[in-house]
Amino acid sequence: ITAGINFSLSGLPYWTMDIGGFAVEHRYEHAQGKDLEEWREQMTRWYQFGAFCPLFRVHGQFPYREIYHVAPENHPAYRSMLYYDRLRYRLMPYLYTLAGMTWHNDYTIMRGLVMDFPEDTAVSHISDQYMLGPSLLVDPVYTFRARNRAVYLPARQGWYELYSGKYFAGGQDITADAPYERMPVFVKEGSILPFDPDLQYTSEKPADPISLFVYEGRDAAFTLYEDEDTSYGYEHGAFANIPIRYDESDGILTIGKREGSFPGMLRERTFRVIPVTKNNPAGPDSGTARAITVTYTGDQKIIRLK
């Protein structure tokens, strides 16, 4: 974790590692009993961490790393790895935008806390938490059988737990729940976080509808970036940006006029806007979350959230 943060701080935006380690301890190669239990949990925790790295990579010599080789379908290790695989795809609009920011604006995807919270001296020596992009505070679990971990929530803004939307004040240490199947992740107050529908692979279908989770409490802004996905047209201007901003004082979300275009671009799309507040928690697993449906054709849309 610390190596990844330090690589990113030095200007290398696409750091990653082999989930599980490429060459493992011999006791894991034909693991039984306690060794098998530990291997499965190590893979689960490493997979959770890997899902929130710039590159999500499962690779190794032996034992085989496909999730069905790690554990059977009814095992919490399998269920957790499947969940984070799906979550990674659902976060594609966010992650792809970060990749666009990295190419066009020299952004760094995996961010040491000192980069985003320089005035909070409490983050200066934190080496096992980081930001993924501007919104997600990632807190990997790396101790066998741990079911919680200490987390520092940076000061001067609040934080929402990703899965449930529960609100926490910033500037405090908490003991975050970390059941076997989940790793603590928090969303910064004043964030706009886009989610795709479920995908099996990136080009399976257009990114439509997109769910926009708006984490209220502060002004927020996010520019959704898109291009042709697998071509190099973006190097020659074939890409589009959709600016989105939220004004806390009047509760207005503005989806701005689309800038740019590229072959195959969706001319009309649907956004599902989901406000998240202290009193209205919601997360990507909240099937009953209140959503405002917006049809977008490239012109400015204004949505009142409160």
C-alpha positions in Angstrom: 0.0 0.0 0.0 2.7 2.4 1.0 4.8 1.5 -2.1 1.8 2.4 -4.3 1.2 5.7 -2.6 4.9 6.6 -2.9 5.0 5.6 -6.6 2.0 7.8 -7.2 3.4 10.7 -5.3 6.5 10.5 -7.5 4.4 11.0 -10.6 3.7 7.4 -11.9 -0.1 7.3 -12.2 -0.6 3.6 -13.2 1.0 1.7 -10.3 -0.4 -1.7 -9.5 0.7 -5.2 -8.2 -0.2 -8.8 -8.7 -3.2 -9.5 -6.4 -2.1 -12.3 -4.0 1.6 -11.8 -5.0 3.1 -13.5 -8.0 5.1 -16.1 -6.2 3.6 -17.1 -2.8 4.8 -19.0 0.3 5.1 -22.7 -0.4 2.5 -23.5 2.3 -0.2 -21.8 0.1 0.6 -23.9 -3.1 -1.4 -26.9 -1.9 -3.0 -25.3 1.1 -5.2 -27.2 3.5 -6.8 -26.4 6.9 -5.5 -23.1 8.5 -3.2 -22.4 5.5 -6.2 -22.6 3.1 -8.3 -20.4 5.4 -5.5 -17.8 5.5 -4.9 -17.9 1.7 -8.5 -17.3 1.0 -8.7 -14.4 3.4 -5.5 -12.9 2.1 -6.7 -13.1 -1.5 -10.0 -11.5 -0.4 -8.4 -8.6 1.3 -5.9 -8.1 -1.5 -8.6 -8.3 -4.1 -10.6 -5.6 -2.2 -7.5 -3.4 -2.2 -6.8 -4.2 -5.9 -10.3 -3.1 -6.9 -9.4 0.4 -5.8 -6.0 0.7 -7.5 -5.3 2.4 -10.8 -5.0 -1.0 -12.5 -7.0 -4.0 -11.2 -4.8 -7.0 -11.8 -5.1 -10.6 -10.7 -2.0 -12.6 -11.8 0.3 -15.2 -10.3 2.3 -18.3 -10.7 0.5 -20.8 -8.5 -2.1 -21.5 -7.1 -4.4 -20.3 -9.8 -6.0 -16.9 -9.1 -9.5 -17.2 -10.8 -12.0 -16.7 -8.0 -13.5 -20.1 -8.6 -10.1 -21.6 -7.9 -9.8 -19.6 -4.6 -13.1 -20.7 -3.1 -16.5 -22.2 -3.9 -19.4 -19.9 -4.8 -21.0 -20.1 -1.3 -17.8 -19.0 0.4 -17.4 -15.4 1.6 -14.1 -15.1 -0.3 -15.8 -15.9 -3.6 -18.8 -13.6 -2.8 -16.6 -10.7 -1.8 -14.3 -11.0 -4.9 -17.4 -11.2 -7.2 -18.9 -8.1 -5.4 -15.7 -6.0 -6.0 -15.4 -7.2 -9.6 -18.9 -5.9 -10.3 -18.3 -2.7 -8.3 -15.1 -2.0 -10.3 -17.2 -2.2 -13.5 -20.0 0.0 -12.0 -17.4 2.6 -11.2 -16.1 2.7 -14.8 -17.5 6.3 -15.5 -15.6 7.5 -12.5 -12.4 5.5 -13.2 -12.4 6.3 -16.9 -12.8 10.0 -16.1 -9.7 9.7 -13.9 -7.8 8.2 -16.8 -8.9 11.0 -19.0 -7.7 13.5 -16.4 -4.4 11.7 -16.2 -3.8 12.0 -20.0 -5.2 15.5 -20.5 -4.3 17.2 -17.2 -1.4 15.2 -15.7 -3.6 14.0 -12.9 -2.6 11.2 -10.4 -5.2 8.6 -9.7 -3.9 7.1 -6.4 -3.4 10.0 -4.1 -1.5 10.2 -0.9 -3.6 12.1 1.7 -1.1 14.9 1.8 -1.9 15.7 -1.8 -5.6 16.5 -1.1 -5.5 17.6 2.6 -2.2 19.6 2.9 -3.6 21.7 5.8 -4.5 18.7 7.9 -1.2 17.8 9.7 -2.8 14.5 11.0 -2.5 12.9 7.5 1.3 13.5 7.2 2.4 10.1 8.3 -0.6 8.0 7.2 0.7 5.3 4.8 -2.1 2.8 4.7 -5.0 5.1 3.5 -5.3 7.0 0.3 -7.7 8.8 -2.1 -8.7 7.2 -5.4 -9.4 10.3 -7.4 -11.0 13.3 -5.7 -13.8 11.4 -3.9 -13.0 8.0 -2.5 -11.1 7.4 0.7 -9.7 3.8 0.5 -8.8 2.0 3.7 -7.4 -1.5 2.9 -7.5 -4.3 5.5 -4.2 -6.3 5.7 -4.4 -8.2 9.1 -5.5 -11.8 9.2 -8.9 -12.2 10.8 -9.3 -8.5 11.4 -13.0 -7.4 11.3 -12.4 -3.7 11.8 -9.6 -1.2 11.3 -8.6 2.2 12.5 -9.5 4.9 10.0 -8.7 8.6 10.1 -11.2 10.8 8.4 -9.5 14.0 7.2 -10.8 17.3 8.6 -12.7 20.2 7.2 -15.4 18.1 5.5 -17.7 15.2 6.4 -17.5 11.7 5.0 -20.1 9.2 3.8 -19.6 5.4 4.1 -19.7 4.2 0.5 -22.0 1.1 0.8 -24.7 2.5 3.1 -24.3 6.3 2.9 -23.9 6.7 6.6 -22.4 10.1 7.5 -19.4 10.8 9.7 -17.8 14.1 10.7 -14.2 14.7 9.5 -11.2 15.3 11.7 -11.6 12.2 13.8 -10.3 8.7 14.2 -12.9 5.9 14.0 -12.9 2.2 14.2 -14.5 1.2 10.9 -16.3 -2.1 10.4 -14.5 -4.5 8.1 -16.4 -7.7 7.8 -14.8 -10.5 5.8 -16.6 -9.4 2.6 -16.1 -5.7 2.8 -13.3 -3.2 3.0 -13.9 0.3 4.5 -14.3 3.0 1.8 -15.7 6.5 2.4 -16.9 9.2 0.0 -15.9 12.8 0.6 -18.7 15.3 1.3 -19.2 17.5 -1.7 -18.7 14.7 -4.3 -20.6 13.6 -7.4 -19.9 9.9 -8.0 -21.2 8.3 -11.3 -22.1 4.6 -11.5 -22.7 2.4 -14.5 -25.3 -0.3 -14.7 -23.8 -3.8 -14.2 -21.4 -4.9 -17.0 -19.7 -8.1 -17.9 -17.0 -6.3 -19.9 -16.4 -2.6 -20.8 -17.8 -2.6 -24.3 -20.8 -4.8 -23.5 -23.3 -1.9 -23.8 -23.3 2.0 -23.7 -22.9 3.6 -20.3 -26.6 4.3 -19.9 -28.3 4.9 -17.6 -25.7 6.5 -15.3 -26.5 6.9 -11.7 -25.2 10.1 -10.2 -24.8 10.0 -6.4 -24.6 13.6 -5.2 -23.1 13.7 -1.7 -24.5 16.9 -0.2 -23.1 19.2 2.5 -20.7 21.2 0.3 -20.5 22.4 -3.2 -19.5 19.7 -5.6 -18.3 19.3 -9.2 -17.4 16.5 -11.5 -16.7 16.5 -15.3 -17.7 13.2 -16.9 -15.2 12.3 -19.6 -15.9 9.9 -22.5 -14.2 8.9 -25.7 -14.1 5.9 -28.1 -12.7 3.6 -25.4 -10.2 1.6 -27.5 -8.9 4.0 -30.1 -6.3 6.7 -29.9 -8.7 9.4 -31.2 -8.6 11.2 -27.9 -5.0 12.2 -28.7 -6.5 14.2 -31.6 -9.5 15.7 -30.0 -12.1 12.9 -30.3 -13.5 13.1 -26.7 -16.3 14.7 -24.8 -16.8 16.3 -21.4 -20.1 16.8 -19.5 -19.6 19.3 -16.6 -21.7 18.6 -13.6 -21.9 20.8 -10.5 -23.9 21.0 -7.3 -24.6 24.2 -5.4 -25.2 23.5 -1.8 -26.8 26.9 -0.9 -29.8 26.4 -3.2 -29.7 22.6 -3.7 -29.4 22.9 -7.5 -27.6 20.3 -9.6 -26.6 21.5 -13.1 -25.7 19.1 -15.8 -23.9 21.4 -18.2 -23.7 21.6 -22.0 -21.6 18.8 -23.5 -18.3 19.9 -24.8 -16.7 18.0 -27.7 -17.7 14.8 -29.6 -16.4 11.5 -30.9 -17.6 8.8 -33.2 -20.3 6.6 -31.6 -21.1 9.0 -28.8 -24.5 8.7 -27.2 -26.5 11.7 -28.3 -29.3 11.0 -25.8 -28.8 9.4 -22.4 -30.4 9.0 -19.0 -29.1 10.1 -15.7 -30.5 8.8 -12.4 -29.7 11.5 -9.8 -29.6 10.2 -6.2 -29.1 12.8 -3.4 -27.2 11.6 -0.4 -27.5 13.6 2.9 -27.0 13.0 6.6 -30.7 12.2 6.8 -31.1 10.5 3.5 -28.3 7.8 3.4 -27.9 5.9 0.2 -25.2 3.8 -1.6 -24.7 1.8 -4.7 -26.4 -1.2 -3.1 -29.5 0.8 -2.1 -32.1 -0.5 -4.5 -34.8 1.7 -2.9 -32.8 5.0 -3.0 -34.8 8.0 -4.2 -33.8 8.8 -7.7 -34.6 11.7 -10.1 -34.6 10.6 -13.7 -33.2 13.1 -16.2 -33.1 12.7 -20.0 -30.0 14.5 -21.4 -29.4 15.4 -25.0 -26.3 17.5 -24.6 -27.9 20.8 -23.5 -27.9 22.1 -20.0 -30.2 20.6 -17.4 -31.0 22.0 -14.0 -32.4 19.8 -11.3 -33.6 20.9 -7.9 -32.6 18.4 -5.2 -34.1 20.2 -2.2 
